[in-house]
Amino acid sequence: MKLGAIHHVAIAVPRIEDALPFFRETLGLAGGEIREIPDQRVRVIFIGDGGQRIELVQPLDAESGVGRFVAERGRPTLHHICYVVDDLNGTLARLARDGVELIDRAPRRGAEGDVAFLHPRASGGVLVELIDRASLRAPIP
């Protein structure tokens, strides 16, 4: 498997509006619009540009995966790293064949394209997201 560039690094936050001032005002990073992804039970916003993109992820409820993650830590913290891949379906099939533990065996729609997650146990504790290059939406300024 050959990974492409890092698409973004995600930070899980209790509330996007509370985290944004630091990134916008202190670090000077521009952000797009806040979007809700109901099937993943999160709200997200991408900030930064193509070379340095950060996704802030807010849980919509305490029982979601991100909700439990935020509750356990009690503060904003690194959630996952996302890499661009060509042929996400093929990549997932190869990883499964190689015995890599997957959260998603098939792509699902994410905020900016089709995505799938590898289980943190597969990578020593880091949640890895893969995004399909062909499905990418235009970058958010």
Buried (B, 14 or more C-beta within 10 A) or exposed (E): BEEEEEBBBBBBBBEBEEBBEEBEEEEEBEBBEBEEBEEBBBBBBBBBEEEEBBBBBBBBEEEBBBBEBBEEEEEBEEBBBBBBBEEBEEBBEEBEEEEBEBBBEEBEEBBBBBBBBBEBEBEEEEBBBBBBBEBBEEEBE
